[in-house]
Amino acid sequence: MKQVAGQETFKDPKASKRQKAKHLKNEKIKSSLSKAAEGHELLIPKQDSKGKRGIQCPVCAKIFKCRSDYNRHRVTHTGEKPYRCVECGKSYSDSGTLTAHQRIHTGEKPYECVECGKRFNRSGTLKRHQRSHAGEKPYKCLECGKSFGRNSILTAHERTHTGEKPYKCLECGKSFSRSISLNRHKKKHAQAETPECAECEQGLSPKCVECGKGLSPSQLLTAHQIIYTGEHGSNHVKLWRVERA
């Protein structure tokens, strides 16, 4: 693929054809949604298979009870994310998802489990939690038949069959099938990089308290032990003040 006068051109005719088809589809979606937003006839109330009336999406033909429901659905086709979190900058396609996200910052947990009193910031999270009390396991592995209470656990389990390991340690290159396994592994690296002083048996912080610059384990231990020996190396290590962890 190359750029010519601001347009993409393809050596492979099939690739060019696919790109044109994708572009045409996107233009049709934009046109349909634009007309719908202007009150086009596609938004005249329709009946669904059960005889219920509502507003029909011109792109996928789904029918919604009211315009507000349709408007929330519409952005799934356009990719719009107009609702932005002022705290961290993340954007969302609907206000409800933004509200749920903002509870991460505020710490608000309005949904309480009547069984054990545990609280959650999303209703969906509460429902998943309640399955643990009810013993429900609606997510079933097609490979071995095992069932799970959460879809995310099923996804992680399925990797034992596929061998997929999407979580990679940037430190040593080792890969894992679950993010929690990677996090446990990374802690081992952090512990190995934090030396302990034989004199006081204290673990040491790997950063200088003066400037925040990182020290290698050997530099860190050397700088710390100056406290006991009074010796200074020939390098800049003698200038470092080291904070005990």
N, C-alpha and C positions, 0 to 999 in steps of 0.2 A: 504494500500500500504506500502511496506517496501523495503529497499535497500539490495541487495545480490550481493556481489562481483562487486559493481559498477553498477548493473543493477536494474531496478525497477521491482518488482514482485507484483502481485495482488492476493488477496484472491478470489475476484469475477472474474470468468472466462470471463464474458462479458466485464468488465473493462479492462482486459488483452487483449482481442480481439480488443477492440476499440483503445487501445494504440499501438498495433502492426500495425493496419491499418493506424493510423495517421503517425507512423514512416515510413511505407512503402511509403505512399503518399509523404512525405517530401523528401525521398530518390529519388523517381521518378522525382520530380520537380527539385532537384539538378542535377540529371543526365541529364535531358532534357536540362536544361539551360547551363550546362557545355558543352554538345555536340554542342549546338547552338552557344555558344561563340567561338567554334573552327571551325565554318563554316560548321556545319552539314547540311544535305540536308533539314532539316526542315526550314532552313532560306533561301532556294531558293525562289525567288520571287513567290508569289501566287496571285491568283485573288480572290477578294471578291465577294459578291452576285451581286454587280453592275458592275462587270467586271473590276474594278480598280486593278492594280497590286501593290504589296507591300510585306513586310516581315511578316511572320506569327509566332506568339508566340507559341512555342511547348507545353505550359501548358494550355492556355485557348483558343487558336486558333484565337485570334484577329489578324487583319492584320494592319500593319503600313506602312506609306509611305516611311520612311527611317530608317536606322539603329539607328540614334540618338533618334528617337521617340520610337523605340523598346527598346533601352537600358534604357530609362527613365521608361518605363512600366515594364521592367523585374524585377526591385527592389521591385515592389508591391508583387511579389511572394516570393522573398528571404528575405524581411524584412530589407535589407541593408539600412543604412543611412550614406553614406560616406561624406556628406557635413556638416561640423561642423562650428558653429559660434564661432569665436575666442573671442568674447566679453563675452558671457555667457555660452558657452559650449553645447548649444542645437544642435542636429543633425537632418539632413533632407535627404530625399531620392533623391532629385534633386536640382540642382543649382538654379533654378528659385525660388523655395520656400525659399531657404536660402537667396537669394537676397532680396526678399520681407520682410523676417524676420529682416534682418539687418537694414532696414529702421526704425524699432522701436528704434534702438540705435542712428541712425544718425539724426532722425527727418525728413528725406526726405519724401516729399509728392508730387510725380510727376504727379498724376492724378487729374485734376481739372474739377469740374462740370461747364459746360458752362451756366447752368441755374442760379446758385446762387453763383458761385465762390469758393465753399467749396472744399478743397483739401484732397486727400487720399493717403495712401502709397501702396494700392493694387488696381488693375484694377477691381477685383471682388467686392470690397467694393464700388467703384464708381458706378458700375452697379446697385448694390442693392440700393444705395442712389438715383439714377436717377428714380427708380420706384416710389419713394415718390412724384416726380414731375409729372410723367406720370399717377399716380393713379393705377399702375399695382399691382395686388395681386394674384400672380400665385400659392401660397401655400394654399391649401384648407383643412379644417378639415373634415375628413370623418364622424365624430360623429355628428356635428351640422351644418356643411355647411359653417361656417365662413371662410373668406379668409384673407390672410396676405401677406404683401410685402416681408417678410423675413422668411426663413425656421426656423431660431432660435426662432422667435416669435411664429410660429406655434407649435414648440416643447414645448415651455413654456405653450402655451394655452392648448395643449392636456393634460397636467398634471391636469387641472381643471376637466377633465373627469375621469382620472385614479386615482387621489388622490395622485400621486407620489410627494414626497418632498425630493429630493436628497441633498439639501443644509442644513447642520446641524450646529448650533451654538455650538462650543466647550465649551463655557462659561456656558450655561444653558440647552443645549440639545434640544432647540426648532428647528424645521425643517421648511424649506421653499421650495416652488416650483421653485423659481427664485433666481439667485445669487444676483441680485440687491436688492431683499427684505432682504436677509441675510446681505448684506453690510449695509443697513439702520438700521437694528436691532443691529448690532455690534456697531454702532456709539452711540446707546442709552446706551450700557454698558460702553463705554468709557466716556461718559458725566456723568454718575452716579458715576464713580470712580474718578472724578476730583472735589474735594471739592472747595468751595469758601470761602474766608476769609471775615467775617462780618465787619472787620475793614476797609479794602481797596476795598472789592468787586472784588478781583482779583481771576480768576481761577488759580489753581496751577499745575505745571508740576509734574507728579507722579514719577520723577526720581531725584536722587541726582546729582547736577552738578559736584561734586567732583569725584565720582566713578561710576556713572551711575546706581547704585543699585536702585531697585524700592521700593517705600514706600506704605504702606497701606494708605487709605484715612485719617484715624485717626492720624497716625504717621505724615503724610504730613502736616495736619492742625496744629498739635501741634508744629512741628518744625518751621513752618512759623510764628506762633503767638508769638514765642520767641522774634521776632523783636520788638513787641509792649510791651510785658509784662516784658521782661528781665528775665523771670523765666526759669529755666532749669530742665528738668525731671531727674530722677535718672538713666535712661537708656542711650543708645548711641545716642538717638534722639538729644541731645544737640550738637552733633558734626556735624550734617547735615546742609549743606547750601542748601536752596531750591530755585530753579529758578522759577520766576513767568512766567506763560504761556503768 
